[in-house]
Amino acid sequence: MVCGLFDVSSGAEYDNLVVGCVILGEKFGGLGNIAYLCPQKLLNIINNLNFIVMRSIKSMMMGGAILFGLAMCFTSCEGTLDDVFGEWSRPTPVTPTENPDVTPEPPANPMLAVPLTLEVTTAGTIVVNNPRSGMQYSTDGGVTKTTMTATTTIPTTGELAVGDKVQFYGNGTSITSYNGTKITGGTAKVKVFGNIMSLVDEEGFADNKKLTADKTFYWLFDTYDNLTDASGLQLPATTLTMDCYRGIFRNCSYLTTAPEKLPAENLASNCYQQMFYGCGKLTTAPELPAENLAPNCYKMMFSDCNNALTTAPELPAKILATNCYESMFANCKKLTATPKLPAESLVTECYITMFFGCTSLTKAYVKAAYDATDCANMFYNCTNTSAVTLYTDGDWSGCTDISNWNKVAYPTE
């Protein structure tokens, strides 16, 4: 008997502790005593005592709340008290992760379930120019939706108050491109957040990550001077189309913060071209994890973000595409270091004018060697002094724009 009960009065043994307790409780009733005969190791610790008496134990038995006493009995126990009581007296322990090296999936982003929303930060109006047929808006959290048929001022009378929110939807899934539509007018200052996919999938936008038409959100907020914050905007599509986000924030001169991430790993031609062109107050850039590029994908993306952008996003791609980085950071006058450019082979005009006019650069990272065509004017009009260091594994002696720069080895990964 590994762990059970012994009835002194009758000599009966019970292999199962619970069953034994039930039988003895029925037999003797009332309050009693129970003792455990402990292993030798425990006896040594407690100065060779023969048993431990635990008095006045009340147990809930017989499938109900039956209070009963146990007659004096002994437990022969070759295991531990855990073996005695087992799961009868202990809550089930939490099972540890089978593989501690596996990182659990992060919780779903709740903002993906929020439709495209403009929140008013200074009272006024919002204007939608040339809305696509069937495009809708709501000012009461989606309870009622108003369909727009022509350029629309929201609200139709009066003003939106600070804190008011206007949400935008497509018409089912019938609208696949907003080429020609612009949310750019009105007098209210606003921030934008929520999931832009509500414009192409009215009901299923939270899980939709696929664009199907070219120029999906082409120039949607172009020249929207009252738009100041896009940090909460979700652009979750991982299947892109040609020109899908081209110029979406072009010339938003008071925009200070960009969406946190553009998650697509496979890009499409011109997909991010001029996306933040002319956003002179922009201080942050989104994460850009893509490794499969396309022609013109980042062309002029941050051109003329000239007053506030000091840090460039990482650019991990090792295989380039035609004109992929053309003028990407041209005239970003506050940029102090380039991202690391790990590609070893160049393609047609991939780096042309990429950092043209970046007069505050102190560090540049280009693994590949200089090519007069592919790198034409890459660092033109940048400060040409020994205070700037170029990290490279290639020969840049032919680039006269950086003749005075220090050249050192490209950092190892």
Summary of the structure (lengths in Angstrom):
residues: 413
radius of gyration: 35.2
end to end distance: 62.4
largest distance: 105.2
contacts: 1293
relative contact order: 0.07
helix: 10%
strand: 22%
